């Protein structure tokens, strides 16, 4: 496959940011997009709702089904999957993008924040995958793609934010297990993670520093990488922990400058990665004080 035309994507957290970018790239091919997100009314600090996302998707050439889905609620997930299959005839691709973040230490993480990250990240990914699997088994090229990191067990990636790391690695463990569990069914299950911080309103809100966006790449680097992954034959690419610029480098991209928010600024390497990679000449670590 080279196109996602007439493919149906169920994308969690697709009302803004990376999820919306992946949806818009698929929409340009003429895909059907199920926007499974909980933002029906505008957030006071974050842009976009499922309805504004639907408008953008349809303007880009896709068909949209905006559905209010909190991935912590299994009944909402089940209802959304049922509506998606009824409208589009099936589901070909699940993108588990919805995520919660709190970069807090053990003593600074209240139980409700711990629970939120675990139920959105790990449990939400598991339940959405579980709900979509019957439809995916009927697809000709089924994929599950989790926006989660490689399983790097270096202690320093746990020390500063144990709860967040556990919750994100739970998504990655779903990749590890489900890829093997559903290999015989031809369902690809992979993870995609950015080499650098990505410029989204959510990351700006989480870090609390707008200046940080200068050191990021744009969400389009992830949407282009996801498009390449999701157009591969599902039986030939599964169980992989993929990095966005490595994917695009293998696909023939040589110039990554257009993806940078500010091509003159060093790039902030994302969490869970210890190597800046072949496509990054100058970098800082996410969380460091960047140059002004």
Buried (B, 14 or more C-beta within 10 A) or exposed (E): EEEBBEBBBBBBBBBBBBBBBBBBBBBBBBBBBBBBBBBEEEBEEBBBBBBBBBEBBEEBBBBBBBBBBBBBBBEBBBBBBEBBBEEBEBBBBBBBBBBBBBBBEEEEBEEEBBBBBBBBBBBBBBBBBBBBBEBBEEBEBBBBBBBBBBBBEEEEBBEBBBBBBBBBBBBBBBBBEBBEEBBEEBBBBBBBBBBBBBBBBBBBEBBEEEEBBBBBBBBBBBBBBBBBBBBBEBBEBBBBBBBBBBBBBEEEBEEBEEBBBEEEBBBBBBBBBEEBBEBBEEBBEBBEEBEE
